[in-house]
Structure formats: structure tokens, C-alpha cells
Amino acid sequence: QVHLVESGGGLVQAGGSLRLSCAVSGRTFSSIAMGWFRQAPGKERDFVARISQSGVIKYYADSVKGRFTISRDNAKNTVYLQMSCLRPEDTAVYYCAADPQNSGNFRNTWAYRYWGQGTQVTVSS
């Protein structure tokens, strides 16, 4: 079993920055690929970013590329999402997710076995 707890969400003005954190427990963190997703009201949960077990390989949704950065600290069992140049359309609940199987279809929610409870990010115009 893997337990994930997100933090760092909040209200920010357009153009501002936030850093989300996701603390992971219950399994060797360094062996698990991690992802971030987001879900706006009335919409599906969408892929945001993905990071490999070592942190070397990263992927981003086109909508956040160049503005968001995913990273991890395996010594602290934590994955981060640094968000900059935030836009009102970035408003959503952000979820971190763990993929112990290192699935190839990592842009899909079903590739991730464990999920956090989510943290709200609201960007005002």
C-alpha cells in the first residue's frame, strides 16, 4: 500500500507561482514513477506531468510545458510540482499519483494505482 498526501495549494493571482508537494509513504519511493493530474469542475481528470523513478525523465502536458516543472527528492520521499506563470485556466484540484508498474500509458489515469486526496489551486484573473 502506498499513501500520498498533497499540500501547497491555494489562491494566487494570474502570473503568480505555487509549489505543490506530495509526500509518499508505504513503499520504496525511489522505485515508483510519479505523476500529477488535475481536475477542473465538470471536467475529466487530466494529465499534467510525469517523472521517472530516478527523476531524469520528465513529461508534460502541452498546456503546462515551459511553465510547470516536476521534480522529486528521493531522500525525502516527496514529489513536487513547481507552477509558474499561472493562468485562470490552471484552476483545478491537483492530484499526485503513483505508478508502481511504470506503465507505458502514463498520460491515462488508469495507469496509476495510488492517488492522493487532492489540493485545490485557484488562479484569479
Beta strands, then each sheet from edge to edge (+ up, - down):
strand 1: 3-7
strand 2: 10-13
strand 3: 18-25
strand 4: 33-39
strand 5: 45-51
strand 6: 58-60
strand 7: 68-73
strand 8: 78-83
strand 9: 92-99
strand 10: 114-115
strand 11: 119-124
sheet 1: 1+ 3- 8+ 7-
sheet 2: 2+ 11+ 9- 4+ 5- 6+
sheet 3: 2+ 11+ 9- 10+
end
